[in-house]
Amino acid sequence: MTSLAPLPEDWDRGFGIVAHPDDLEYGAASAVARWTRQGKDIVYVLVTSGEAGIDTLPPDECRRVREAEERASAAVVGVSTVEFLGHPDGVVEYGVPLRRDITAAIRRHRPEVVVTLSHRDSWGGHTLNMADHRNTGAAVLDAVRDAANRWVFTDAGDPWNGVSMVLLSGSPEPTHAVDTTNTLELGIASLREHKAYLDYIGAGTDFLVEWAAAAGAQLGTKYATAFEVYEF
């Protein structure tokens, strides 16, 4: 029985903002590939450069490697604009500075739909979601409202109230899904561009097929990407 609603796609500009290089590639990238094929303009913004993510590489070298991998990964799914906000990896703090930087990015790119990782405490059950993801996700939800208020962060660009939805990838409480039957392979290829990171953690990509099949069963398609949707 299906239980996830089809995500509305009557929009033109999207904005993916997450804590680390590779965060968007754990499922959301397959949906991004679908959207860029539809002609939608998608921009990626990374709060950190993932410089603390590989123990065998010093942060400066790791930053260079992971930024390059993220740009290559984005290109696979049709995203040409990738920005890095420069917050320190591993210790991202929810607060006014993070909200301001995300607000400025939203006002700069003026998206209609924002994609981020779940801010919830776990991925489901007792699998803990890390602090960088939780804090970034919560700040994104608040920054969408901040971006619309001309009296908040008056030095961060002209207000933008055009965001209609925030999509949370990886949420244990999904509400909607996108049919990625024709773009799952692009999403997988996108994750494989993070070779240095995947080699370090010893991870493959087969799980993406399993996740996509499970979401597809709830949407009524072969494969899908699931999101928890907040409407604005």
Secondary structure, 3 states (H helix, E strand, C coil): CCCCEECCCCCCEEEEEECCCCCCCCCHHHHHHHHHHCCCEEEEEECCCCCCCCCCCCHHHHHHHHHHHHHHHHHHCCCCEEEECCCCCCCCCCCHHHHHHHHHHHHHHCCCEEEEECCCCECCCCCECCHHHHHHHHHHHHHHHHHHCCCCCCCCCCCCCCCCEEEEECCCCCCEEEECCCCHHHHHHHHHCCHHHHHHHCCCCHHHHHHHHHHHHHHCCCCEEEEEEEEC
